[in-house]
């Protein structure tokens, strides 16, 4: 998955919640003795921001249900 700074992200949190739209504004690598994970900082359209694991962004289209998606994958 090729996600970089500026990639648009959709947050789908269920049927009763409006879709959240954001953009990747940062990336960091977190390393422990057991594992290494990439985290992305998402700046949402409402002004808030969230750090999420890169691997939690879904590559499957919106039929996969609630979760985080690239805008491109969500609207395929």
CNS distance restraints for C-alpha pairs under 8 A (distance, minus, plus):
assign (resid   1 and name CA) (resid  59 and name CA) 7.43 0.50 0.50
assign (resid   3 and name CA) (resid   7 and name CA) 6.10 0.50 0.50
assign (resid   4 and name CA) (resid  24 and name CA) 6.98 0.50 0.50
assign (resid   5 and name CA) (resid  23 and name CA) 7.73 0.50 0.50
assign (resid   5 and name CA) (resid  24 and name CA) 5.09 0.50 0.50
assign (resid   5 and name CA) (resid  25 and name CA) 5.48 0.50 0.50
assign (resid   5 and name CA) (resid  26 and name CA) 6.40 0.50 0.50
assign (resid   5 and name CA) (resid  27 and name CA) 7.74 0.50 0.50
assign (resid   6 and name CA) (resid  23 and name CA) 5.66 0.50 0.50
assign (resid   6 and name CA) (resid  24 and name CA) 5.16 0.50 0.50
assign (resid   6 and name CA) (resid  25 and name CA) 6.33 0.50 0.50
assign (resid   7 and name CA) (resid  23 and name CA) 5.59 0.50 0.50
assign (resid   7 and name CA) (resid  24 and name CA) 5.43 0.50 0.50
assign (resid   7 and name CA) (resid  70 and name CA) 7.08 0.50 0.50
assign (resid   7 and name CA) (resid  71 and name CA) 7.97 0.50 0.50
assign (resid   8 and name CA) (resid  21 and name CA) 7.31 0.50 0.50
assign (resid   8 and name CA) (resid  22 and name CA) 5.78 0.50 0.50
assign (resid   8 and name CA) (resid  23 and name CA) 4.39 0.50 0.50
assign (resid   8 and name CA) (resid  24 and name CA) 6.51 0.50 0.50
assign (resid   8 and name CA) (resid  70 and name CA) 5.86 0.50 0.50
assign (resid   8 and name CA) (resid  71 and name CA) 5.44 0.50 0.50
assign (resid   8 and name CA) (resid  72 and name CA) 7.89 0.50 0.50
assign (resid   9 and name CA) (resid  21 and name CA) 5.88 0.50 0.50
assign (resid   9 and name CA) (resid  22 and name CA) 5.05 0.50 0.50
assign (resid   9 and name CA) (resid  23 and name CA) 5.52 0.50 0.50
assign (resid   9 and name CA) (resid  24 and name CA) 7.16 0.50 0.50
assign (resid   9 and name CA) (resid  42 and name CA) 7.66 0.50 0.50
assign (resid   9 and name CA) (resid  68 and name CA) 6.92 0.50 0.50
assign (resid   9 and name CA) (resid  69 and name CA) 5.65 0.50 0.50
assign (resid   9 and name CA) (resid  70 and name CA) 4.49 0.50 0.50
assign (resid   9 and name CA) (resid  71 and name CA) 5.21 0.50 0.50
assign (resid  10 and name CA) (resid  19 and name CA) 6.71 0.50 0.50
assign (resid  10 and name CA) (resid  20 and name CA) 5.65 0.50 0.50
assign (resid  10 and name CA) (resid  21 and name CA) 4.82 0.50 0.50
assign (resid  10 and name CA) (resid  22 and name CA) 6.40 0.50 0.50
assign (resid  10 and name CA) (resid  68 and name CA) 5.79 0.50 0.50
assign (resid  10 and name CA) (resid  69 and name CA) 5.18 0.50 0.50
assign (resid  10 and name CA) (resid  70 and name CA) 5.98 0.50 0.50
assign (resid  10 and name CA) (resid  71 and name CA) 5.57 0.50 0.50
assign (resid  10 and name CA) (resid  74 and name CA) 7.26 0.50 0.50
assign (resid  11 and name CA) (resid  19 and name CA) 5.75 0.50 0.50
assign (resid  11 and name CA) (resid  20 and name CA) 4.73 0.50 0.50
assign (resid  11 and name CA) (resid  21 and name CA) 6.34 0.50 0.50
assign (resid  11 and name CA) (resid  22 and name CA) 7.92 0.50 0.50
assign (resid  11 and name CA) (resid  66 and name CA) 7.77 0.50 0.50
assign (resid  11 and name CA) (resid  67 and name CA) 5.98 0.50 0.50
assign (resid  11 and name CA) (resid  68 and name CA) 4.69 0.50 0.50
assign (resid  11 and name CA) (resid  69 and name CA) 6.56 0.50 0.50
assign (resid  12 and name CA) (resid  17 and name CA) 7.69 0.50 0.50
assign (resid  12 and name CA) (resid  18 and name CA) 7.59 0.50 0.50
assign (resid  12 and name CA) (resid  19 and name CA) 5.21 0.50 0.50
assign (resid  12 and name CA) (resid  20 and name CA) 6.63 0.50 0.50
assign (resid  12 and name CA) (resid  65 and name CA) 7.51 0.50 0.50
assign (resid  12 and name CA) (resid  66 and name CA) 4.93 0.50 0.50
assign (resid  12 and name CA) (resid  67 and name CA) 5.21 0.50 0.50
assign (resid  12 and name CA) (resid  68 and name CA) 6.24 0.50 0.50
assign (resid  12 and name CA) (resid  69 and name CA) 7.93 0.50 0.50
assign (resid  13 and name CA) (resid  17 and name CA) 6.00 0.50 0.50
assign (resid  13 and name CA) (resid  18 and name CA) 7.69 0.50 0.50
assign (resid  13 and name CA) (resid  19 and name CA) 7.06 0.50 0.50
assign (resid  13 and name CA) (resid  66 and name CA) 5.02 0.50 0.50
assign (resid  13 and name CA) (resid  67 and name CA) 6.19 0.50 0.50
assign (resid  14 and name CA) (resid  65 and name CA) 7.47 0.50 0.50
assign (resid  14 and name CA) (resid  66 and name CA) 5.44 0.50 0.50
assign (resid  20 and name CA) (resid  44 and name CA) 6.92 0.50 0.50
assign (resid  20 and name CA) (resid  45 and name CA) 7.28 0.50 0.50
assign (resid  21 and name CA) (resid  44 and name CA) 5.77 0.50 0.50
assign (resid  21 and name CA) (resid  45 and name CA) 5.78 0.50 0.50
assign (resid  22 and name CA) (resid  42 and name CA) 6.02 0.50 0.50
assign (resid  22 and name CA) (resid  43 and name CA) 5.30 0.50 0.50
assign (resid  22 and name CA) (resid  44 and name CA) 4.00 0.50 0.50
assign (resid  22 and name CA) (resid  45 and name CA) 5.58 0.50 0.50
assign (resid  23 and name CA) (resid  42 and name CA) 5.46 0.50 0.50
assign (resid  23 and name CA) (resid  43 and name CA) 5.46 0.50 0.50
assign (resid  23 and name CA) (resid  44 and name CA) 6.61 0.50 0.50
assign (resid  24 and name CA) (resid  40 and name CA) 6.50 0.50 0.50
assign (resid  24 and name CA) (resid  41 and name CA) 5.77 0.50 0.50
assign (resid  24 and name CA) (resid  42 and name CA) 4.65 0.50 0.50
assign (resid  24 and name CA) (resid  43 and name CA) 6.45 0.50 0.50
assign (resid  25 and name CA) (resid  40 and name CA) 7.57 0.50 0.50
assign (resid  25 and name CA) (resid  41 and name CA) 5.64 0.50 0.50
assign (resid  25 and name CA) (resid  42 and name CA) 5.91 0.50 0.50
assign (resid  25 and name CA) (resid  43 and name CA) 6.39 0.50 0.50
assign (resid  26 and name CA) (resid  40 and name CA) 5.70 0.50 0.50
assign (resid  26 and name CA) (resid  41 and name CA) 4.75 0.50 0.50
assign (resid  26 and name CA) (resid  42 and name CA) 7.25 0.50 0.50
assign (resid  27 and name CA) (resid  38 and name CA) 7.03 0.50 0.50
assign (resid  27 and name CA) (resid  39 and name CA) 5.67 0.50 0.50
assign (resid  27 and name CA) (resid  40 and name CA) 4.50 0.50 0.50
assign (resid  27 and name CA) (resid  41 and name CA) 6.01 0.50 0.50
assign (resid  28 and name CA) (resid  38 and name CA) 5.84 0.50 0.50
assign (resid  28 and name CA) (resid  39 and name CA) 5.33 0.50 0.50
assign (resid  28 and name CA) (resid  40 and name CA) 6.59 0.50 0.50
assign (resid  29 and name CA) (resid  36 and name CA) 7.00 0.50 0.50
assign (resid  29 and name CA) (resid  37 and name CA) 5.83 0.50 0.50
assign (resid  29 and name CA) (resid  38 and name CA) 4.60 0.50 0.50
assign (resid  29 and name CA) (resid  39 and name CA) 6.21 0.50 0.50
assign (resid  30 and name CA) (resid  36 and name CA) 5.67 0.50 0.50
assign (resid  30 and name CA) (resid  37 and name CA) 5.29 0.50 0.50
assign (resid  30 and name CA) (resid  38 and name CA) 6.28 0.50 0.50
assign (resid  30 and name CA) (resid  39 and name CA) 7.29 0.50 0.50
assign (resid  31 and name CA) (resid  35 and name CA) 6.04 0.50 0.50
assign (resid  31 and name CA) (resid  36 and name CA) 4.35 0.50 0.50
assign (resid  31 and name CA) (resid  37 and name CA) 6.51 0.50 0.50
assign (resid  32 and name CA) (resid  36 and name CA) 6.27 0.50 0.50
assign (resid  37 and name CA) (resid  53 and name CA) 6.92 0.50 0.50
assign (resid  37 and name CA) (resid  54 and name CA) 7.70 0.50 0.50
assign (resid  38 and name CA) (resid  53 and name CA) 5.97 0.50 0.50
assign (resid  38 and name CA) (resid  54 and name CA) 5.57 0.50 0.50
assign (resid  38 and name CA) (resid  55 and name CA) 7.70 0.50 0.50
assign (resid  39 and name CA) (resid  51 and name CA) 6.18 0.50 0.50
assign (resid  39 and name CA) (resid  52 and name CA) 5.42 0.50 0.50
assign (resid  39 and name CA) (resid  53 and name CA) 4.40 0.50 0.50
assign (resid  39 and name CA) (resid  54 and name CA) 5.31 0.50 0.50
assign (resid  40 and name CA) (resid  51 and name CA) 5.46 0.50 0.50
assign (resid  40 and name CA) (resid  52 and name CA) 5.45 0.50 0.50
assign (resid  40 and name CA) (resid  53 and name CA) 6.23 0.50 0.50
assign (resid  40 and name CA) (resid  54 and name CA) 5.91 0.50 0.50
assign (resid  41 and name CA) (resid  49 and name CA) 6.73 0.50 0.50
assign (resid  41 and name CA) (resid  50 and name CA) 5.61 0.50 0.50
assign (resid  41 and name CA) (resid  51 and name CA) 4.43 0.50 0.50
assign (resid  41 and name CA) (resid  52 and name CA) 6.60 0.50 0.50
assign (resid  42 and name CA) (resid  49 and name CA) 5.36 0.50 0.50
assign (resid  42 and name CA) (resid  50 and name CA) 5.23 0.50 0.50
assign (resid  42 and name CA) (resid  51 and name CA) 6.27 0.50 0.50
assign (resid  42 and name CA) (resid  52 and name CA) 7.60 0.50 0.50
assign (resid  43 and name CA) (resid  47 and name CA) 6.61 0.50 0.50
assign (resid  43 and name CA) (resid  48 and name CA) 6.05 0.50 0.50
assign (resid  43 and name CA) (resid  49 and name CA) 4.38 0.50 0.50
assign (resid  43 and name CA) (resid  50 and name CA) 6.76 0.50 0.50
assign (resid  44 and name CA) (resid  48 and name CA) 5.45 0.50 0.50
assign (resid  44 and name CA) (resid  49 and name CA) 5.72 0.50 0.50
assign (resid  44 and name CA) (resid  50 and name CA) 7.94 0.50 0.50
assign (resid  52 and name CA) (resid  56 and name CA) 7.14 0.50 0.50
assign (resid  53 and name CA) (resid  57 and name CA) 7.48 0.50 0.50
assign (resid  56 and name CA) (resid  67 and name CA) 7.86 0.50 0.50
assign (resid  56 and name CA) (resid  68 and name CA) 6.84 0.50 0.50
assign (resid  57 and name CA) (resid  67 and name CA) 7.31 0.50 0.50
assign (resid  57 and name CA) (resid  68 and name CA) 4.86 0.50 0.50
assign (resid  57 and name CA) (resid  69 and name CA) 5.12 0.50 0.50
assign (resid  57 and name CA) (resid  70 and name CA) 7.04 0.50 0.50
assign (resid  58 and name CA) (resid  67 and name CA) 7.02 0.50 0.50
assign (resid  58 and name CA) (resid  68 and name CA) 5.85 0.50 0.50
assign (resid  58 and name CA) (resid  69 and name CA) 4.90 0.50 0.50
assign (resid  58 and name CA) (resid  70 and name CA) 7.34 0.50 0.50
assign (resid  58 and name CA) (resid  73 and name CA) 7.94 0.50 0.50
assign (resid  59 and name CA) (resid  69 and name CA) 6.60 0.50 0.50
assign (resid  59 and name CA) (resid  70 and name CA) 7.36 0.50 0.50
assign (resid  59 and name CA) (resid  73 and name CA) 6.04 0.50 0.50
assign (resid  60 and name CA) (resid  64 and name CA) 6.31 0.50 0.50
assign (resid  60 and name CA) (resid  69 and name CA) 7.86 0.50 0.50
assign (resid  60 and name CA) (resid  73 and name CA) 6.28 0.50 0.50
assign (resid  60 and name CA) (resid  74 and name CA) 7.37 0.50 0.50
assign (resid  61 and name CA) (resid  69 and name CA) 7.74 0.50 0.50
assign (resid  61 and name CA) (resid  73 and name CA) 5.13 0.50 0.50
assign (resid  61 and name CA) (resid  74 and name CA) 4.61 0.50 0.50
assign (resid  61 and name CA) (resid  75 and name CA) 6.80 0.50 0.50
assign (resid  61 and name CA) (resid  76 and name CA) 6.18 0.50 0.50
assign (resid  62 and name CA) (resid  69 and name CA) 7.93 0.50 0.50
assign (resid  62 and name CA) (resid  73 and name CA) 7.59 0.50 0.50
assign (resid  62 and name CA) (resid  74 and name CA) 4.91 0.50 0.50
assign (resid  62 and name CA) (resid  75 and name CA) 7.14 0.50 0.50
assign (resid  69 and name CA) (resid  73 and name CA) 6.36 0.50 0.50
assign (resid  69 and name CA) (resid  74 and name CA) 5.85 0.50 0.50
assign (resid  70 and name CA) (resid  74 and name CA) 6.21 0.50 0.50
assign (resid  71 and name CA) (resid  75 and name CA) 6.27 0.50 0.50
assign (resid  72 and name CA) (resid  76 and name CA) 6.35 0.50 0.50
